[in-house]
Amino acid sequence: MSETRWLSDDEQRMWRRYRDMNQLLELAMDRQLQRDASMSQSDYSVLVSLSEAESGGLRARDLGAALGWDRSRVSHQVRRMEGRGLVAKNECPDDGRGTIVSLTEAGAQAIASVAPKHVEKVRELFIDVLSEDEVRILTDIYERVVARIDEVDGITLPG
Amino acid sequence: MSETRWLSDDEQRMWRRYRDMNQLLELAMDRQLQRDASMSQSDYSVLVSLSEAESGGLRARDLGAALGWDRSRVSHQVRRMEGRGLVAKNECPDDGRGTIVSLTEAGAQAIASVAPKHVEKVRELFIDVLSEDEVRILTDIYERVVARIDEVDGITLPG
């Protein structure tokens, strides 16, 4: 193996700050959801995905693909949310295979109530700290990294 | 509550790309560690923290603080790594309270062997995509967001 190209001090610092920011932002967003809606980020992600689906429902496998989760994580999460009345499961009408996960009325109300506060928190902690130029620069960088990961490792997100 | 300041299209796009990139980078780094060392990112983080500690060991509580993990996660993770011979637990010599977690010889070898490949992967997927200017811009943005989260929500990382 060729000699390791270790990170320079500046690169190391950027990488650490990136990870610090991720960790702190996760924690802050978790707390907001817990405080305002007794909800986890996993709950929130499922509700957002379902509320953006055209019919308010998705096949379990498509929900998993959208969230990057494996089947057992989807099944576990959906079972818990079903128990709390936020989602419902039905057999897929098209072909009898698989399960459709849908928003219930309570799930729709929950996401409608918490989403504005969640967005406010994203804005307060992250977006408001950025200039318009920086928003563009970040988008551009993130798109390049996403493309790079696809190119090098063949890993992509659906949609 | 005042009217929600929803995100603009540009802001929304940046926020989604940021989350996409995080998810893909996590996945890619996971795969690298699994492939090259049959190791999880949690294993890797523990080994890095211990190898950076002056004596090659840390109190369990300090390890948890460094990683942002609660006591039960630290204890679970350390137990599994002890079972694989990567770390050892000893009573704290100073005051008889708490447990010191230390690198074993095998743990030190494991981290020495995988770290260069892990760093190469960070470089390949993220750092190499950036100009020097962009590294500086990102560091600056991340530091502002970290400061903001402390200011608004009082959430900080140790160290």
Interface residues (C-beta under 8 A of the other chain):
Chain A: M1 T4 R5 W6 L7 D10 E11 R13 M14 W15 R17 Y18 D20 M21 N22 Q23 L24 L25 L27 A28 R31 G68 P116 V119 E120 V122 R123 E124 L125 F126 I127 D128 V129 L130 E132 E134 V135 R136 I137 L138 T139 I141 Y142 E143 R144 V145 V146 R148 I149 V152 D153 I155 T156 L157
Chain B: M1 T4 R5 W6 L7 D10 E11 R13 M14 W15 R17 Y18 D20 M21 N22 Q23 L24 L25 L27 A28 R31 G68 P116 V119 E120 V122 R123 E124 L125 F126 I127 D128 V129 L130 E132 E134 V135 R136 I137 L138 T139 I141 Y142 E143 R144 V145 V146 R148 I149 V152 D153 I155 T156 L157
